[in-house]
Amino acid sequence: MKGDRFDNRRNLMNFNKSTSKEKLENGSTKDKFPVVLDNGKTIIFISDKTKAQEVILRYKNRGKP
């Protein structure tokens, strides 16, 4: 039976196999640098610190033609 609860539970138990190890680790922002946007309302993490200004400019110009 396709919609069986037991089958769905088994699929959820195997969820960790398809998730990358980085996302499963405690503190997945390890080795990443924070970039603060919108006066502190938004914080994103990037792996290359030298591209922080580029990310800020792209964020400010998003949605503009």
Gaussian input, Z-matrix of N, CA and C with variables (Angstrom, degrees):
# hf/3-21g

backbone

0 1
 N
 C     1     B1
 C     2     B2     1     A1
 N     3     B3     2     A2     1     D1
 C     4     B4     3     A3     2     D2
 C     5     B5     4     A4     3     D3
 N     6     B6     5     A5     4     D4
 C     7     B7     6     A6     5     D5
 C     8     B8     7     A7     6     D6
 N     9     B9     8     A8     7     D7
 C    10    B10     9     A9     8     D8
 C    11    B11    10    A10     9     D9
 N    12    B12    11    A11    10    D10
 C    13    B13    12    A12    11    D11
 C    14    B14    13    A13    12    D12
 N    15    B15    14    A14    13    D13
 C    16    B16    15    A15    14    D14
 C    17    B17    16    A16    15    D15
 N    18    B18    17    A17    16    D16
 C    19    B19    18    A18    17    D17
 C    20    B20    19    A19    18    D18
 N    21    B21    20    A20    19    D19
 C    22    B22    21    A21    20    D20
 C    23    B23    22    A22    21    D21
 N    24    B24    23    A23    22    D22
 C    25    B25    24    A24    23    D23
 C    26    B26    25    A25    24    D24
 N    27    B27    26    A26    25    D25
 C    28    B28    27    A27    26    D26
 C    29    B29    28    A28    27    D27
 N    30    B30    29    A29    28    D28
 C    31    B31    30    A30    29    D29
 C    32    B32    31    A31    30    D30
 N    33    B33    32    A32    31    D31
 C    34    B34    33    A33    32    D32
 C    35    B35    34    A34    33    D33
 N    36    B36    35    A35    34    D34
 C    37    B37    36    A36    35    D35
 C    38    B38    37    A37    36    D36
 N    39    B39    38    A38    37    D37
 C    40    B40    39    A39    38    D38
 C    41    B41    40    A40    39    D39
 N    42    B42    41    A41    40    D40
 C    43    B43    42    A42    41    D41
 C    44    B44    43    A43    42    D42
 N    45    B45    44    A44    43    D43
 C    46    B46    45    A45    44    D44
 C    47    B47    46    A46    45    D45
 N    48    B48    47    A47    46    D46
 C    49    B49    48    A48    47    D47
 C    50    B50    49    A49    48    D48
 N    51    B51    50    A50    49    D49
 C    52    B52    51    A51    50    D50
 C    53    B53    52    A52    51    D51
 N    54    B54    53    A53    52    D52
 C    55    B55    54    A54    53    D53
 C    56    B56    55    A55    54    D54
 N    57    B57    56    A56    55    D55
 C    58    B58    57    A57    56    D56
 C    59    B59    58    A58    57    D57
 N    60    B60    59    A59    58    D58
 C    61    B61    60    A60    59    D59
 C    62    B62    61    A61    60    D60
 N    63    B63    62    A62    61    D61
 C    64    B64    63    A63    62    D62
 C    65    B65    64    A64    63    D63
 N    66    B66    65    A65    64    D64
 C    67    B67    66    A66    65    D65
 C    68    B68    67    A67    66    D66
 N    69    B69    68    A68    67    D67
 C    70    B70    69    A69    68    D68
 C    71    B71    70    A70    69    D69
 N    72    B72    71    A71    70    D70
 C    73    B73    72    A72    71    D71
 C    74    B74    73    A73    72    D72
 N    75    B75    74    A74    73    D73
 C    76    B76    75    A75    74    D74
 C    77    B77    76    A76    75    D75
 N    78    B78    77    A77    76    D76
 C    79    B79    78    A78    77    D77
 C    80    B80    79    A79    78    D78
 N    81    B81    80    A80    79    D79
 C    82    B82    81    A81    80    D80
 C    83    B83    82    A82    81    D81
 N    84    B84    83    A83    82    D82
 C    85    B85    84    A84    83    D83
 C    86    B86    85    A85    84    D84
 N    87    B87    86    A86    85    D85
 C    88    B88    87    A87    86    D86
 C    89    B89    88    A88    87    D87
 N    90    B90    89    A89    88    D88
 C    91    B91    90    A90    89    D89
 C    92    B92    91    A91    90    D90
 N    93    B93    92    A92    91    D91
 C    94    B94    93    A93    92    D92
 C    95    B95    94    A94    93    D93
 N    96    B96    95    A95    94    D94
 C    97    B97    96    A96    95    D95
 C    98    B98    97    A97    96    D96
 N    99    B99    98    A98    97    D97
 C   100   B100    99    A99    98    D98
 C   101   B101   100   A100    99    D99
 N   102   B102   101   A101   100   D100
 C   103   B103   102   A102   101   D101
 C   104   B104   103   A103   102   D102
 N   105   B105   104   A104   103   D103
 C   106   B106   105   A105   104   D104
 C   107   B107   106   A106   105   D105
 N   108   B108   107   A107   106   D106
 C   109   B109   108   A108   107   D107
 C   110   B110   109   A109   108   D108
 N   111   B111   110   A110   109   D109
 C   112   B112   111   A111   110   D110
 C   113   B113   112   A112   111   D111
 N   114   B114   113   A113   112   D112
 C   115   B115   114   A114   113   D113
 C   116   B116   115   A115   114   D114
 N   117   B117   116   A116   115   D115
 C   118   B118   117   A117   116   D116
 C   119   B119   118   A118   117   D117
 N   120   B120   119   A119   118   D118
 C   121   B121   120   A120   119   D119
 C   122   B122   121   A121   120   D120
 N   123   B123   122   A122   121   D121
 C   124   B124   123   A123   122   D122
 C   125   B125   124   A124   123   D123
 N   126   B126   125   A125   124   D124
 C   127   B127   126   A126   125   D125
 C   128   B128   127   A127   126   D126
 N   129   B129   128   A128   127   D127
 C   130   B130   129   A129   128   D128
 C   131   B131   130   A130   129   D129
 N   132   B132   131   A131   130   D130
 C   133   B133   132   A132   131   D131
 C   134   B134   133   A133   132   D132
 N   135   B135   134   A134   133   D133
 C   136   B136   135   A135   134   D134
 C   137   B137   136   A136   135   D135
 N   138   B138   137   A137   136   D136
 C   139   B139   138   A138   137   D137
 C   140   B140   139   A139   138   D138
 N   141   B141   140   A140   139   D139
 C   142   B142   141   A141   140   D140
 C   143   B143   142   A142   141   D141
 N   144   B144   143   A143   142   D142
 C   145   B145   144   A144   143   D143
 C   146   B146   145   A145   144   D144
 N   147   B147   146   A146   145   D145
 C   148   B148   147   A147   146   D146
 C   149   B149   148   A148   147   D147
 N   150   B150   149   A149   148   D148
 C   151   B151   150   A150   149   D149
 C   152   B152   151   A151   150   D150
 N   153   B153   152   A152   151   D151
 C   154   B154   153   A153   152   D152
 C   155   B155   154   A154   153   D153
 N   156   B156   155   A155   154   D154
 C   157   B157   156   A156   155   D155
 C   158   B158   157   A157   156   D156
 N   159   B159   158   A158   157   D157
 C   160   B160   159   A159   158   D158
 C   161   B161   160   A160   159   D159
 N   162   B162   161   A161   160   D160
 C   163   B163   162   A162   161   D161
 C   164   B164   163   A163   162   D162
 N   165   B165   164   A164   163   D163
 C   166   B166   165   A165   164   D164
 C   167   B167   166   A166   165   D165
 N   168   B168   167   A167   166   D166
 C   169   B169   168   A168   167   D167
 C   170   B170   169   A169   168   D168
 N   171   B171   170   A170   169   D169
 C   172   B172   171   A171   170   D170
 C   173   B173   172   A172   171   D171
 N   174   B174   173   A173   172   D172
 C   175   B175   174   A174   173   D173
 C   176   B176   175   A175   174   D174
 N   177   B177   176   A176   175   D175
 C   178   B178   177   A177   176   D176
 C   179   B179   178   A178   177   D177
 N   180   B180   179   A179   178   D178
 C   181   B181   180   A180   179   D179
 C   182   B182   181   A181   180   D180
 N   183   B183   182   A182   181   D181
 C   184   B184   183   A183   182   D182
 C   185   B185   184   A184   183   D183
 N   186   B186   185   A185   184   D184
 C   187   B187   186   A186   185   D185
 C   188   B188   187   A187   186   D186
 N   189   B189   188   A188   187   D187
 C   190   B190   189   A189   188   D188
 C   191   B191   190   A190   189   D189
 N   192   B192   191   A191   190   D190
 C   193   B193   192   A192   191   D191
 C   194   B194   193   A193   192   D192

   B1=1.4412
   B2=1.5322
   B3=1.3079
   B4=1.4474
   B5=1.5264
   B6=1.3186
   B7=1.4497
   B8=1.5240
   B9=1.2879
   B10=1.4575
   B11=1.5272
   B12=1.3172
   B13=1.4597
   B14=1.5283
   B15=1.3174
   B16=1.4632
   B17=1.5286
   B18=1.3175
   B19=1.4710
   B20=1.5219
   B21=1.3176
   B22=1.4667
   B23=1.5205
   B24=1.3374
   B25=1.4572
   B26=1.5172
   B27=1.3098
   B28=1.4623
   B29=1.5165
   B30=1.3208
   B31=1.4614
   B32=1.5199
   B33=1.3338
   B34=1.4544
   B35=1.5242
   B36=1.3293
   B37=1.4594
   B38=1.5250
   B39=1.3161
   B40=1.4523
   B41=1.5269
   B42=1.3168
   B43=1.4600
   B44=1.5216
   B45=1.3242
   B46=1.4637
   B47=1.5165
   B48=1.2948
   B49=1.4649
   B50=1.5290
   B51=1.3284
   B52=1.4551
   B53=1.5320
   B54=1.3230
   B55=1.4555
   B56=1.5205
   B57=1.3192
   B58=1.4499
   B59=1.5290
   B60=1.3038
   B61=1.4516
   B62=1.5302
   B63=1.3232
   B64=1.4649
   B65=1.5227
   B66=1.3326
   B67=1.4532
   B68=1.5223
   B69=1.3098
   B70=1.4563
   B71=1.5160
   B72=1.3176
   B73=1.4529
   B74=1.5227
   B75=1.3143
   B76=1.4473
   B77=1.5291
   B78=1.3194
   B79=1.4628
   B80=1.5150
   B81=1.3229
   B82=1.4561
   B83=1.5220
   B84=1.3353
   B85=1.4611
   B86=1.5219
   B87=1.3016
   B88=1.4627
   B89=1.5310
   B90=1.3074
   B91=1.4671
   B92=1.5283
   B93=1.3253
   B94=1.4590
   B95=1.5219
   B96=1.3120
   B97=1.4534
   B98=1.5253
   B99=1.3369
   B100=1.4709
   B101=1.5220
   B102=1.3214
   B103=1.4622
   B104=1.5208
   B105=1.3290
   B106=1.4609
   B107=1.5206
   B108=1.3344
   B109=1.4574
   B110=1.5249
   B111=1.3113
   B112=1.4763
   B113=1.5201
   B114=1.3091
   B115=1.4668
   B116=1.5261
   B117=1.3018
   B118=1.4584
   B119=1.5111
   B120=1.3240
   B121=1.4645
   B122=1.5162
   B123=1.3168
   B124=1.4569
   B125=1.5186
   B126=1.3046
   B127=1.4582
   B128=1.5220
   B129=1.3260
   B130=1.4624
   B131=1.5207
   B132=1.3034
   B133=1.4501
   B134=1.5142
   B135=1.3525
   B136=1.4559
   B137=1.5207
   B138=1.3166
   B139=1.4613
   B140=1.5244
   B141=1.3345
   B142=1.4599
   B143=1.5323
   B144=1.3067
   B145=1.4615
   B146=1.5284
   B147=1.3210
   B148=1.4621
   B149=1.5246
   B150=1.3211
   B151=1.4599
   B152=1.5246
   B153=1.3186
   B154=1.4629
   B155=1.5252
   B156=1.3251
   B157=1.4694
   B158=1.5268
   B159=1.3208
   B160=1.4610
   B161=1.5336
   B162=1.3057
   B163=1.4617
   B164=1.5251
   B165=1.3228
   B166=1.4585
   B167=1.5214
   B168=1.3329
   B169=1.4682
   B170=1.5202
   B171=1.3262
   B172=1.4598
   B173=1.5254
   B174=1.3259
   B175=1.4674
   B176=1.5210
   B177=1.3398
   B178=1.4634
   B179=1.5187
   B180=1.3381
   B181=1.4636
   B182=1.5210
   B183=1.3101
   B184=1.4596
   B185=1.5214
   B186=1.3021
   B187=1.4567
   B188=1.5116
   B189=1.3241
   B190=1.4729
   B191=1.5194
   B192=1.3383
   B193=1.4853
   B194=1.4965
   A1=109.08
   A2=117.46
   A3=120.96
   A4=114.27
   A5=119.05
   A6=121.84
   A7=112.87
   A8=117.28
   A9=121.38
   A10=111.21
   A11=117.06
   A12=120.84
   A13=111.67
   A14=116.64
   A15=119.70
   A16=110.78
   A17=116.93
   A18=120.21
   A19=110.79
   A20=116.93
   A21=120.22
   A22=110.74
   A23=118.07
   A24=121.01
   A25=110.83
   A26=117.07
   A27=119.77
   A28=110.50
   A29=117.73
   A30=120.71
   A31=110.87
   A32=118.00
   A33=120.94
   A34=111.24
   A35=117.63
   A36=120.51
   A37=110.45
   A38=117.73
   A39=122.29
   A40=111.98
   A41=117.12
   A42=121.49
   A43=112.11
   A44=118.32
   A45=121.72
   A46=112.76
   A47=118.46
   A48=120.50
   A49=111.73
   A50=117.33
   A51=120.25
   A52=112.83
   A53=118.23
   A54=122.25
   A55=109.33
   A56=117.08
   A57=120.49
   A58=110.81
   A59=116.35
   A60=121.90
   A61=111.06
   A62=116.77
   A63=120.80
   A64=111.68
   A65=117.16
   A66=120.41
   A67=111.99
   A68=117.45
   A69=120.61
   A70=112.84
   A71=117.65
   A72=120.92
   A73=110.53
   A74=115.00
   A75=120.75
   A76=108.12
   A77=117.91
   A78=121.00
   A79=111.24
   A80=117.51
   A81=121.28
   A82=113.12
   A83=118.00
   A84=120.52
   A85=111.41
   A86=115.93
   A87=121.11
   A88=108.81
   A89=117.23
   A90=123.86
   A91=112.56
   A92=118.39
   A93=121.75
   A94=108.58
   A95=116.07
   A96=122.41
   A97=110.25
   A98=118.33
   A99=120.12
   A100=111.94
   A101=115.31
   A102=122.43
   A103=105.80
   A104=116.63
   A105=122.07
   A106=108.97
   A107=115.81
   A108=122.38
   A109=109.29
   A110=117.61
   A111=123.60
   A112=112.24
   A113=117.68
   A114=122.24
   A115=112.51
   A116=116.73
   A117=121.43
   A118=115.08
   A119=118.66
   A120=120.87
   A121=111.63
   A122=117.05
   A123=122.16
   A124=109.22
   A125=116.16
   A126=121.76
   A127=107.62
   A128=116.06
   A129=119.93
   A130=107.94
   A131=116.01
   A132=121.84
   A133=108.97
   A134=115.70
   A135=121.17
   A136=108.78
   A137=115.56
   A138=119.27
   A139=112.38
   A140=117.68
   A141=121.42
   A142=109.57
   A143=116.77
   A144=121.78
   A145=112.27
   A146=117.76
   A147=120.63
   A148=112.33
   A149=118.38
   A150=121.16
   A151=112.69
   A152=117.48
   A153=121.06
   A154=111.70
   A155=118.39
   A156=120.95
   A157=111.26
   A158=116.96
   A159=120.80
   A160=110.47
   A161=116.42
   A162=120.97
   A163=110.58
   A164=117.05
   A165=121.15
   A166=110.82
   A167=117.37
   A168=120.84
   A169=111.73
   A170=117.16
   A171=120.03
   A172=110.90
   A173=116.92
   A174=120.55
   A175=111.28
   A176=116.64
   A177=120.28
   A178=111.93
   A179=117.59
   A180=121.53
   A181=113.52
   A182=118.77
   A183=120.20
   A184=109.69
   A185=115.41
   A186=120.41
   A187=114.93
   A188=117.57
   A189=119.98
   A190=108.62
   A191=116.54
   A192=119.25
   A193=113.46
   D1=129.85
   D2=-171.61
   D3=-74.51
   D4=-38.41
   D5=-176.54
   D6=-93.32
   D7=21.43
   D8=-176.76
   D9=-67.36
   D10=139.00
   D11=-179.32
   D12=-64.14
   D13=-38.59
   D14=-178.04
   D15=-63.03
   D16=-42.13
   D17=178.07
   D18=-63.25
   D19=-39.73
   D20=179.08
   D21=-64.66
   D22=-40.02
   D23=178.07
   D24=-64.46
   D25=-39.17
   D26=178.82
   D27=-64.41
   D28=-37.23
   D29=177.77
   D30=-65.66
   D31=-38.94
   D32=179.43
   D33=-68.33
   D34=-32.56
   D35=179.02
   D36=-66.20
   D37=-29.40
   D38=-178.23
   D39=-92.59
   D40=8.32
   D41=-177.50
   D42=-60.37
   D43=-39.15
   D44=-176.11
   D45=-64.54
   D46=-21.59
   D47=-179.65
   D48=-69.26
   D49=-30.34
   D50=-177.47
   D51=-95.24
   D52=-7.01
   D53=-179.81
   D54=-91.39
   D55=136.67
   D56=-177.77
   D57=-63.33
   D58=150.97
   D59=-176.76
   D60=-63.60
   D61=-34.61
   D62=-179.95
   D63=-60.65
   D64=-39.16
   D65=-179.25
   D66=-74.35
   D67=-26.15
   D68=-179.30
   D69=-82.33
   D70=-20.29
   D71=-178.20
   D72=-69.31
   D73=149.03
   D74=175.78
   D75=-71.04
   D76=121.62
   D77=-177.11
   D78=77.89
   D79=61.71
   D80=-176.22
   D81=-67.92
   D82=-1.66
   D83=177.89
   D84=-92.24
   D85=11.32
   D86=178.00
   D87=-60.61
   D88=138.98
   D89=-179.06
   D90=65.30
   D91=24.61
   D92=176.63
   D93=-126.05
   D94=158.71
   D95=-175.98
   D96=-112.68
   D97=133.52
   D98=179.95
   D99=-79.07
   D100=142.85
   D101=173.26
   D102=-123.88
   D103=120.51
   D104=-176.48
   D105=-92.43
   D106=127.79
   D107=-179.42
   D108=-125.60
   D109=160.47
   D110=177.99
   D111=54.71
   D112=45.63
   D113=178.51
   D114=53.69
   D115=37.84
   D116=175.97
   D117=95.34
   D118=-2.70
   D119=178.94
   D120=-74.36
   D121=-30.33
   D122=-177.61
   D123=-125.91
   D124=131.25
   D125=175.79
   D126=-128.45
   D127=126.37
   D128=175.15
   D129=-120.01
   D130=157.64
   D131=-178.99
   D132=-116.60
   D133=130.56
   D134=179.99
   D135=-123.12
   D136=156.40
   D137=-177.83
   D138=-88.89
   D139=-20.83
   D140=-178.18
   D141=-114.35
   D142=107.22
   D143=-175.39
   D144=-63.32
   D145=-26.94
   D146=-177.38
   D147=-70.13
   D148=-14.85
   D149=-178.61
   D150=-98.32
   D151=12.37
   D152=-177.78
   D153=-61.50
   D154=-45.41
   D155=-179.86
   D156=-64.07
   D157=-37.47
   D158=178.20
   D159=-63.42
   D160=-41.57
   D161=179.41
   D162=-64.92
   D163=-41.78
   D164=179.05
   D165=-62.29
   D166=-43.95
   D167=178.93
   D168=-65.05
   D169=-42.07
   D170=178.51
   D171=-63.57
   D172=-37.45
   D173=178.81
   D174=-66.06
   D175=-42.91
   D176=179.47
   D177=-65.97
   D178=-34.47
   D179=-175.40
   D180=-94.28
   D181=6.76
   D182=-178.87
   D183=-66.55
   D184=140.57
   D185=178.77
   D186=82.17
   D187=-6.69
   D188=177.67
   D189=-93.70
   D190=136.30
   D191=-179.55
   D192=-71.12

